[in-house]
Amino acid sequence: MLTRRVSRELLAWKNADRKKCLIVQGARQVGKTFIIEDFARRNYDETVEINFKELPSAREVFAGDLDVDTMVTALRFRFPDKKILPGKTLIFLDEIQECPEALTSLKFWTLDGRYDVIASGSLLGIDYRRASSYPVGYVDYLHMHALDFEEFLWAIGISSDLIDSLRGFFTSRKPVPEAVHTQMMAHFRTFLALGGMPEVVQRYVDTHDFREADAVQRALLQGYQYDIAHYASPEEKVKAEKCYLSLARQLLDKENHKFQYKEVEHGARAQKYYSSIDWLVRADMVHLCRRVTDLRYDLDDYVQSNFFRAYTTDLSLLLAMKDFGLKQHIIENTLLGNSKGGLYECAIADILHKKGYQLYFYKNESLRRELDFVIEKDGAIIPIEVKSGNTRATSLTATMKMMEKSPDISAAYKLVDGNVGTGGGTIGGDKDSGSGGATYTTLPLYMAMFL
């Protein structure tokens, strides 16, 4: 069974003194139902589970009065073998977006406080079926992603102890022993080829067959396309699907990875397609990396909202948009050109997004400078440049020299297909930055999980 860090967050929710109902959000097939069912088995005497897609008739439980005693009575009639006792029973409402009244009921479960209730859904950001009274202020939220890179390493048998030893090289800024580094880059390329969707990773773990995993990826992509067709409004269906399926071209086939509407349709403009991008974001199918015009905190103050990059919420879906031959090139490390750089950039975006960072990129056309990512941490900003080799980071070097006295930058990183930089390694000391005071740290790509 795949180990997920979200299990610890669910346990913390259960043990809280005063808790609200919990809504677990996330894209489809990231493992929400499985992990909640496993959590319930381990921590409750019984579970009352309603999947509103499988049991649409169960909506009747929430069709009348929404006071807790009435709902519990209805549940006992519906599930006569369940005792439904406070503190001993978890009430799990899955695919809750299919029953707006159940979503409304969460307010009253929270106000009553006797029962633990978790709700889950894949498209809760879509307005196609709004609850009559959304329980604002009465629920806690937990956003769940597919496996991040560290969880992927656990899945393929890399222990937490080994990962902690790698973290020691990150902290000390010392090179990783070459044999370990070579193996970690091989694991990183496997992650590139598979992504983190649980079913894909499990199929690979069970079979070690990339073709088997590829078949699962393609089935998942078809499922996402079905969701667009089923849930998007009639005017958005075709446009949203075109935008989504253009991402492989946008990110892997072009040198400039800014989202361009002309890649969706010849002559297309934002006026026609921006609402479709917004729909995909709210449906948890893509996340955006927005352009900023200055490297100062708060980055939102410098965002150009009409310039952005759009990434799939997991690499599995992006890889399914390309033919199987791409996986062979990834594993054999024979990728060249835009595809290699684009894929490494997508992997770093995936890792940072799953760590909870809002992503930005910096571009100054007059100075001819561009940074792949900029993130915020503890009131400061962190520039990041991604290299498919270990070449000079010209833009990062020039930027750090310009910003060396800026209090807004707490750290900067060059992530490379290479080992840890040996020139000092922190702000103030990496020789290959070529600058004076403010410098950057060179790290192997897989250490993005420690940022």
C-alpha positions in Angstrom: 0.0 0.0 0.0 1.3 3.5 -0.8 2.2 5.6 2.2 0.8 9.1 2.1 1.8 12.0 4.3 -1.8 13.2 4.3 -2.6 10.4 6.8 -0.8 12.4 9.5 -2.9 15.5 8.7 -6.1 13.4 9.0 -5.0 12.1 12.4 -4.2 15.6 13.6 -7.7 16.7 12.5 -9.3 13.8 14.5 -7.3 14.6 17.6 -8.1 18.3 17.6 -10.0 19.5 20.7 -12.6 21.5 18.7 -12.9 20.5 15.1 -15.1 21.3 12.2 -16.2 19.0 9.4 -13.3 18.3 7.0 -13.5 18.7 3.2 -10.8 16.8 1.4 -10.3 18.5 -2.0 -8.3 17.5 -5.0 -8.3 16.3 -8.5 -9.9 13.0 -9.5 -8.0 9.8 -8.9 -5.3 11.3 -6.5 -6.3 8.8 -3.8 -8.8 10.7 -1.7 -11.3 7.9 -1.2 -8.7 5.3 -0.6 -6.8 7.2 2.0 -9.9 8.3 3.9 -11.2 4.7 4.0 -7.9 3.5 5.3 -7.8 6.3 7.9 -11.3 5.3 9.0 -10.4 1.6 9.4 -7.5 2.5 11.6 -9.1 5.1 13.8 -12.9 4.4 14.1 -15.0 1.4 15.2 -17.2 1.9 12.1 -17.6 4.0 9.0 -20.8 5.2 7.4 -19.8 5.9 3.8 -22.0 7.4 1.1 -20.7 7.8 -2.4 -23.3 10.0 -4.1 -22.3 8.8 -7.5 -22.7 5.2 -6.6 -25.8 5.7 -4.4 -27.7 8.7 -5.8 -30.8 7.5 -3.8 -28.9 8.4 -0.6 -29.5 12.0 -1.3 -32.9 11.4 0.3 -31.1 11.4 3.7 -30.5 15.1 3.2 -33.7 16.0 1.4 -35.6 17.0 4.5 -34.7 18.8 7.7 -30.9 19.1 8.2 -30.8 19.0 12.0 -28.4 16.3 13.1 -30.8 14.0 15.0 -33.0 13.8 11.9 -30.1 13.0 9.6 -28.7 10.4 12.0 -32.1 8.7 12.2 -32.3 8.7 8.4 -28.8 7.2 8.2 -29.7 4.4 10.7 -32.7 3.5 8.6 -30.5 3.5 5.5 -27.8 1.5 7.2 -29.5 -0.6 9.8 -26.3 -2.5 10.6 -24.6 0.7 11.7 -24.8 2.0 15.3 -23.6 5.5 14.4 -22.2 6.5 17.8 -20.5 9.9 18.5 -16.7 9.6 18.6 -16.7 6.0 17.3 -18.2 6.4 13.9 -16.8 8.4 10.9 -19.4 9.7 8.5 -17.8 9.9 5.1 -19.6 11.7 2.4 -17.8 11.0 -0.9 -18.4 12.8 -4.2 -20.3 15.4 -2.2 -20.5 17.7 -5.2 -23.3 15.5 -6.5 -25.5 16.4 -3.5 -25.6 20.1 -2.7 -27.9 19.5 0.3 -25.3 17.2 1.9 -22.7 20.0 1.4 -25.1 22.4 3.1 -25.5 20.0 6.0 -21.9 20.2 7.0 -22.7 23.5 8.8 -25.1 21.7 11.1 -22.8 18.7 11.8 -20.2 21.2 12.9 -22.6 23.2 15.1 -23.8 20.0 16.7 -20.2 18.8 17.3 -21.0 15.2 18.3 -20.0 13.4 15.1 -16.8 13.3 13.0 -17.7 14.0 9.3 -15.3 14.0 6.3 -16.5 15.1 2.9 -14.6 14.6 -0.3 -15.0 15.7 -3.9 -13.1 16.2 -7.1 -14.8 19.2 -8.6 -15.8 21.4 -5.7 -14.5 24.5 -7.4 -17.0 24.2 -10.2 -20.2 26.2 -10.0 -22.3 23.9 -12.1 -24.3 22.8 -9.0 -24.0 25.3 -6.2 -25.1 24.3 -2.7 -28.2 26.2 -1.5 -26.1 27.4 1.5 -22.4 26.8 1.3 -21.0 26.1 4.8 -18.5 29.0 4.8 -16.7 29.2 8.2 -18.0 25.8 9.3 -15.6 23.5 7.6 -11.8 22.9 7.5 -10.1 22.1 4.2 -7.4 19.7 3.3 -6.1 19.8 -0.3 -4.7 16.5 -1.5 -2.4 16.0 -4.4 -1.1 12.9 -6.2 2.1 11.5 -4.8 4.9 14.1 -4.5 8.5 13.1 -5.2 9.3 12.0 -1.7 6.1 9.9 -1.5 7.1 8.4 -4.8 10.5 7.4 -3.4 8.8 5.7 -0.5 6.6 3.8 -3.0 9.6 2.4 -4.9 11.3 1.3 -1.7 13.5 4.3 -0.6 13.3 4.5 3.1 12.8 7.7 5.1 16.2 7.2 6.7 17.9 7.3 3.3 16.0 10.4 2.3 17.0 12.0 5.6 20.7 11.2 4.8 20.2 13.0 1.5 18.7 15.9 3.4 22.0 16.1 5.3 23.9 16.8 2.1 21.3 19.5 1.2 21.8 21.1 4.6 25.6 20.9 4.6 25.9 21.9 0.9 28.3 19.0 0.4 28.3 16.9 -2.8 26.4 13.6 -2.7 28.6 10.5 -3.2 28.6 9.8 -6.9 27.1 6.4 -6.7 24.2 7.7 -4.6 23.8 10.7 -6.9 23.6 8.6 -10.0 21.0 6.3 -8.5 18.9 9.4 -7.3 19.0 10.9 -10.8 17.7 7.5 -12.1 14.9 7.6 -9.6 14.1 11.2 -10.6 13.9 10.2 -14.3 11.6 7.4 -13.3 9.4 9.9 -11.6 9.5 12.0 -14.7 8.2 9.1 -16.8 5.5 8.0 -14.3 4.3 11.0 -12.4 2.6 10.6 -9.1 -0.9 9.4 -9.8 -1.4 6.5 -7.3 -2.8 4.0 -9.7 0.1 4.6 -12.1 2.7 4.3 -9.4 1.1 1.2 -7.9 0.9 -0.5 -11.4 4.7 0.2 -11.9 5.5 -1.0 -8.4 3.6 -4.2 -9.1 4.9 -4.9 -12.6 8.0 -2.8 -13.2 6.5 -2.4 -16.7 6.4 1.1 -18.1 3.9 0.0 -20.8 1.5 -1.1 -18.1 1.9 2.2 -16.4 1.5 4.1 -19.7 -1.9 2.4 -20.2 -3.1 3.6 -16.8 -1.9 7.1 -17.6 -3.9 7.2 -20.8 -7.0 5.9 -19.1 -6.7 8.6 -16.5 -6.4 11.3 -19.2 -9.5 10.0 -20.9 -11.3 10.2 -17.5 -10.2 13.9 -17.2 -11.5 14.5 -20.7 -14.8 12.9 -19.7 -15.0 15.2 -16.7 -14.6 18.2 -18.9 -17.3 16.9 -21.2 -19.6 16.1 -18.3 -19.2 19.1 -16.0 -18.1 22.0 -18.1 -20.9 24.3 -19.4 -21.9 23.8 -23.0 -19.9 26.9 -24.1 -16.8 25.7 -22.3 -16.6 22.0 -23.1 -14.7 22.1 -26.4 -12.6 25.1 -25.5 -11.5 23.7 -22.1 -10.5 20.4 -23.7 -8.5 22.1 -26.4 -6.7 24.2 -23.8 -5.9 21.1 -21.7 -4.7 19.0 -24.5 -2.4 21.8 -25.8 -0.3 21.7 -22.6 2.1 19.1 -23.9 2.9 21.4 -26.9 3.0 24.5 -24.7 5.5 22.9 -22.3 7.5 20.3 -24.2 7.7 21.5 -27.8 8.4 25.2 -27.4 11.4 27.1 -26.1 9.1 29.7 -24.6 6.8 28.0 -22.1 4.4 30.9 -21.6 0.9 29.8 -22.3 0.0 30.9 -25.8 -3.6 30.8 -27.1 -2.3 30.4 -30.7 -1.2 26.9 -29.7 -4.8 26.1 -28.8 -6.2 27.4 -32.1 -4.7 29.4 -34.9 -5.4 33.1 -34.3 -7.0 32.4 -30.9 -7.0 35.2 -28.3 -7.4 35.4 -24.5 -10.9 36.9 -24.9 -12.1 33.5 -26.2 -10.2 31.1 -24.1 -9.3 32.6 -20.7 -12.6 31.5 -19.1 -11.6 27.9 -20.1 -8.3 28.2 -18.4 -10.1 29.5 -15.3 -12.5 26.5 -15.4 -9.5 24.1 -15.6 -7.9 25.8 -12.6 -11.1 25.5 -10.5 -11.5 21.9 -11.6 -8.0 21.1 -10.2 -6.8 20.0 -13.6 -4.2 22.7 -14.0 -2.2 25.2 -11.9 -0.7 28.4 -13.0 2.7 30.0 -12.7 2.2 33.7 -13.2 4.7 36.3 -14.4 6.0 39.0 -12.1 7.8 42.2 -13.2 9.8 42.7 -10.0 11.6 40.6 -7.4 10.2 42.1 -4.3 7.8 40.9 -1.6 4.7 40.7 -2.0 5.0 39.1 -5.5 1.2 39.4 -6.0 1.7 43.2 -6.3 3.8 42.7 -9.4 1.8 40.0 -11.2 0.9 40.4 -14.9 -2.2 38.2 -14.9 -2.3 37.9 -18.7 1.1 36.2 -18.8 1.3 32.8 -17.2 2.4 29.2 -17.7 -0.1 26.4 -17.2 0.9 23.0 -15.8 -1.0 19.8 -15.3 -1.6 19.0 -11.6 0.4 15.8 -12.1 3.1 14.7 -14.6 1.1 11.5 -15.3 -1.5 13.5 -17.3 1.2 15.5 -19.2 3.0 12.3 -20.2 -0.2 10.7 -21.4 -0.5 13.5 -24.0 2.7 12.3 -25.7 3.5 8.9 -27.3 5.2 6.1 -25.4 8.6 6.8 -27.0 9.1 9.8 -24.7 9.3 7.5 -21.7 12.1 5.5 -23.3 14.1 8.7 -24.0 13.5 9.8 -20.4 14.6 6.5 -18.8 17.6 6.2 -21.1 18.5 9.9 -20.6 18.6 10.6 -24.3 16.2 13.5 -24.3 17.5 16.6 -26.1 16.5 20.2 -26.7 13.3 21.8 -25.6 11.7 18.5 -24.5 14.4 17.9 -21.9 14.4 21.4 -20.5 10.6 21.6 -20.6 10.2 18.3 -18.8 12.6 19.2 -16.0 10.8 22.5 -15.6 7.5 20.7 -15.3 8.9 18.3 -12.7 10.1 21.1 -10.5 6.8 22.9 -10.9 5.1 19.6 -9.8 7.3 19.3 -6.7 6.9 22.9 -5.6 3.2 23.0 -6.3 2.6 19.8 -4.2 4.6 21.4 -1.4 2.0 24.2 -1.3 3.9 27.0 -3.0 2.2 29.5 -5.3 4.5 29.7 -8.4 5.6 32.8 -10.2 8.2 33.4 -13.0 10.2 36.5 -13.6 10.8 38.0 -17.0 12.4 41.4 -17.8 12.6 41.9 -21.5 14.6 45.1 -21.5 17.3 43.4 -19.4 16.9 40.1 -21.2 16.5 38.2 -18.0 14.1 35.4 -17.1 13.9 33.1 -14.0 12.0 29.9 -14.2 10.4 30.1 -10.8 10.1 32.5 -7.9 8.4 31.5 -4.7 7.7 33.2 -1.4 8.7 31.8 2.0 8.5 33.5 5.5 8.0 37.0 4.0 10.9 36.8 1.5 11.3 35.5 -2.0 13.4 32.7 -3.5 14.4 32.8 -7.2 15.0 29.4 -8.8 16.5 28.5 -12.2 16.2 25.0 -13.7 18.9 23.7 -16.0 18.9 20.5 -18.0 22.6 20.3 -17.7 25.0 22.2 -15.4 25.5 25.3 -17.5 25.8 28.8 -16.3 22.7 30.4 -15.0 23.2 33.8 -16.7 19.9 35.4 -15.6 20.2 34.2 -12.0 23.8 35.4 -11.8 22.9 38.9 -13.1 19.8 39.1 -10.9 21.6 38.1 -7.7 24.4 40.6 -8.4 21.7 43.3 -8.9 19.8 42.3 -5.8 22.7 41.4 -3.5 21.7 44.1 -0.9 18.0 43.4 -1.2 16.3 42.2 2.1 13.6 40.6 0.0 15.7 37.6 -1.2 16.4 35.0 1.5 18.0 32.3 -0.8 18.4 31.4 -4.5 18.9 28.1 -6.2 20.1 26.7 -9.5 18.7 23.2 -9.9 20.7 21.1 -12.3 21.3 17.6 -13.8 24.5 17.5 -11.7 25.7 17.4 -8.1 25.7 20.0 -5.2 27.7 23.1 -5.9 31.1 23.1 -4.2 31.8 26.8 -4.1 30.4 27.6 -0.6 26.8 26.7 -1.4 24.7 29.4 0.3 23.8 33.0 -0.1 27.2 34.6 0.1 29.4 31.9 -1.3 28.7 29.9 -4.5 31.7 30.4 -6.8 29.9 29.5 -10.0 27.4 32.4 -9.4 30.2 34.8 -10.3 28.9 37.5 -8.0 30.0 39.1 -4.8 27.7 39.1 -1.8 24.4 37.6 -2.8 24.8 34.3 -4.6 23.0 31.1 -5.2 23.2 27.4 -4.3 23.6 24.8 -7.0 21.6 21.6 -6.2 20.7 18.4 -8.1 17.2 18.4 -9.5 15.9 15.8 -7.0 16.7 18.1 -4.0 13.8 20.3 -5.0 11.9 18.2 -2.5 13.9 19.8 0.3 13.2 23.4 -0.6 
